[in-house]
């Protein structure tokens, strides 16, 4: 009976350790923060790089481009989440303030523009890094979608 309790406690501790590492990017991504370095995202990237048969140099460029893009998307997400407070203030006020709403959408436009520029830069770096055969394979993987067979 005591062995069962100890085993259960160990299993719960192990589960908590994995859950903490998964939800707190710094513990799991080697101190790099919330990059593309944890969970399913890294697994899929590794599978794609394996399918493309990339060289270590190509992998480095692709990983940096993906990490930069994902980091930018995380910062954009946090900006969009802060919008709730601003919208609540507009709703709470006595009269509708169109200038405040325009300001909110103006900030959104800036964030979207930054993400767009980073995406174009990342796509360009990946495109330049890959050879013709690898670009063809990557295009087929993208076209097939995220739930295609064989990607994980």
N, C-alpha and C positions, 0 to 999 in steps of 0.2 A: 504494500500500500504506500509506504514512504517513497519507494522507487518511482511509483507512478506519479506522485506529487512532485518529486524533484524533476522528473522528465518533463512534466507539463510546464513547470516553472521555467525550465531551460528553453523549451520550445517557444513560450510566450516572450522570453527575453530576446531570443533570436529574431522572432517576428518583429518585435518593437525596434530592434537595431536596424533591420532592413527597411522598415517603414520610415524611420527617422532619416536614414541616408537617402531614401528616394524622394522625400518631400523637402529636404533641406539640401539644395544643390551643392553647398560648400562642402558637405561631408562626403560627397560621393563623386564629385568631379575633380578631385585632386586640388581643391582650394580655388578653383577657377570661377566659382559662382554658378549661375544658372545657365550654363551653355548647353550645347547639344551633346553633353558628355555623360548623360545618365539615362537609365531606363530604356524603353523601347526605341527611342530616337537613335541612340548610339548603335544599338543592335542593327537597325535597318540600314544605317549609314555603312556599317561594316560589311553587311551583306551586299549592298550596292557596289562598294569598292571592290569586294571580292569578285563579283560578277563582271566588273569592268576590267579586272586584272591590272590594276593600277600599280605604278612604281611607288616606292616610298616618297619620292619628291612630289609626284602627283597627289598622293594621299595628303601630304602636308598642306599643299595649296588648297585642296578641296575642303579639308577639315577646317582650316582657318576661314575660308569663305563662308562655310555653313555656320560656324560658330559666331562669326560677326553678324550674319543675317539673323540668326536666332536671338542673339543678345539684343539687337535693335528691335526685333518684334516683341521681346519681353518688355523693353522700356516703353514701346508704344502701347502695349496692353495696360501697363500701369497708368499711363496718361489717360487712356480711355476710361479706366475705372474711376479716376479722380473726377471725371465729368459728372458723376451722380451728385456730388456735393454741389457743384455749380448749378446743375439743373434744379436741384432742390431749392436753392436760394432764389432762383427765378420764379419758381412756382410759389414759394413762400411769400414773396413780396406783394405789396398792395396792388401794384399795377404791373402789367407785362412789360418787361425791359427787352426790347428787340436787340438793342446794342449788346447786351450781355449774351444773348443767344448767338448773335453773329460772332462774338469774340470766341465762344466755345467752338463753333464750327471752324473758325479761322485757325485755332490751335490744332484742331483735328486735321485740317488741310496740311499744316506744316509737318505734323507727325507722319501722315500718309506719304507726303513727298519725301521725307527722310527714308522711310521704309522702301519706297519705290527706288530711290537712288541706290540704296544698299543692295537691293535685290538685283538691279541691273548690273552693278559692279560685281556681285557674287556670281551671277550667271556668266558674265563676261570672263571672269577669271577661270571658272570651271571649263568654259568652252575653249579657251586658249590652251588650257592644260592638257585636255584630252586629244587623242588622235581621232581620225575619221571613224575607225571601227568602234572605238569606245563611245564616241558621240552617238553613233547609230544605236548601240545597245542602250545607252542612257535614255535616248528619245523613246525607244520602245518601252522601257520600264516606266517612264513618266506617262506615256500614253495608256499603258495598261492600268495605272492607278495604284493606290496604296495597298489594296487588298489582293493584288495579283499573286498567283501561285508562285512559290519559290522565294519570296522576299522575306518571309518571316512573319 
